[in-house]
Amino acid sequence: MSQYYAITSSRDIGCGTAFTIQSGVLRRLDVLDLQLEEDGKIEAVIEHFDSTGLSIRLNGSICRCRPWRMGDAAVRRLPGTISSWTIDQILETEEDAALIA
């Protein structure tokens, strides 16, 4: 299990929130230290990662993310290898996540 730095320009996390992770290689159960705007910080755990998307566990919910693309909320650049994502869905329970998986 590795720990990575991530950053967003948002104060709150929700659908449409874009964030950048300072790593391009992620594995299940890796931890993200997600820095929010205005000195907020939350921890997320990677549940799934592949070329089609990223799922993270955040505050008891599963957030399904897709790769960032033009037109999404602005993302901040970090030095080194990065990957940028946009939260597409927030699933409140594991049963919801299993239905969509």
C-alpha positions as CSV (number, residue, x, y, z in Angstrom):
1,M,0.0,0.0,0.0
2,S,1.4,3.4,-1.1
3,Q,0.4,6.9,-0.2
4,Y,0.0,9.7,-2.8
5,Y,-0.6,13.4,-2.8
6,A,-3.6,14.6,-4.7
7,I,-5.1,18.1,-5.1
8,T,-8.3,19.8,-6.2
9,S,-9.4,23.4,-6.7
10,S,-12.7,22.6,-5.0
11,R,-13.8,23.2,-1.4
12,D,-16.2,20.3,-1.5
13,I,-16.2,16.9,-3.1
14,G,-19.1,16.0,-5.4
15,C,-20.0,15.0,-8.9
16,G,-18.0,17.0,-11.4
17,T,-15.1,17.7,-9.0
18,A,-11.8,17.3,-10.8
19,F,-8.5,16.4,-9.1
20,T,-4.9,15.6,-9.9
21,I,-2.9,12.7,-8.4
22,Q,0.9,12.9,-8.2
23,S,1.3,9.4,-9.6
24,G,0.5,7.5,-12.8
25,V,0.7,4.0,-11.2
26,L,-2.1,3.3,-8.7
27,R,-3.1,0.1,-7.0
28,R,-6.1,-1.1,-4.9
29,L,-5.9,0.1,-1.3
30,D,-3.3,2.8,-2.1
31,V,-4.2,6.0,-0.1
32,L,-4.7,9.5,-1.5
33,D,-4.1,12.5,0.7
34,L,-6.5,14.8,-1.2
35,Q,-5.8,18.5,-0.5
36,L,-8.9,20.7,-0.9
37,E,-9.0,24.4,-1.5
38,E,-8.6,26.6,1.6
39,D,-6.4,24.1,3.6
40,G,-8.9,21.3,3.8
41,K,-7.6,17.7,3.5
42,I,-9.3,14.4,3.3
43,E,-8.1,10.8,2.8
44,A,-9.4,8.5,0.1
45,V,-8.6,4.8,-0.6
46,I,-8.4,3.4,-4.1
47,E,-10.9,0.6,-4.7
48,H,-10.3,0.1,-8.4
49,F,-8.0,1.5,-11.1
50,D,-7.6,0.7,-14.8
51,S,-7.6,2.4,-18.2
52,T,-11.4,2.8,-18.0
53,G,-11.6,4.6,-14.7
54,L,-10.8,5.0,-11.0
55,S,-13.0,4.2,-8.0
56,I,-12.1,5.7,-4.6
57,R,-13.7,5.2,-1.1
58,L,-14.3,8.6,0.4
59,N,-16.2,9.4,3.6
60,G,-17.9,6.0,3.4
61,S,-19.1,6.4,-0.2
62,I,-17.6,5.1,-3.4
63,C,-16.7,7.7,-6.0
64,R,-16.5,6.6,-9.6
65,C,-14.1,8.7,-11.6
66,R,-13.3,9.0,-15.2
67,P,-10.2,10.5,-16.8
68,W,-10.2,14.3,-16.9
69,R,-11.0,15.9,-20.3
70,M,-11.3,19.3,-21.8
71,G,-14.5,21.1,-20.5
72,D,-14.3,19.6,-17.0
73,A,-13.5,21.7,-14.0
74,A,-10.0,23.1,-13.9
75,V,-7.3,20.9,-12.5
76,R,-4.0,22.0,-10.9
77,R,-0.7,20.8,-12.3
78,L,1.7,19.1,-10.0
79,P,5.4,18.4,-10.7
80,G,6.3,14.9,-11.9
81,T,4.1,12.1,-13.2
82,I,0.4,12.9,-12.7
83,S,-3.0,11.6,-13.6
84,S,-6.1,13.8,-13.6
85,W,-9.7,12.6,-12.9
86,T,-13.3,13.9,-12.6
87,I,-15.8,12.4,-10.2
88,D,-18.6,11.0,-12.4
89,Q,-20.8,9.2,-9.8
90,I,-21.1,8.9,-6.0
91,L,-22.5,5.7,-4.7
92,E,-23.7,5.7,-1.1
93,T,-23.4,2.0,-0.4
94,E,-21.4,-1.0,-1.5
95,E,-24.6,-2.6,-2.8
96,D,-25.0,0.4,-5.2
97,A,-21.4,0.0,-6.4
98,A,-21.9,-3.7,-7.0
99,L,-25.0,-3.1,-9.2
100,I,-23.0,-0.8,-11.5
101,A,-19.7,-2.8,-11.5
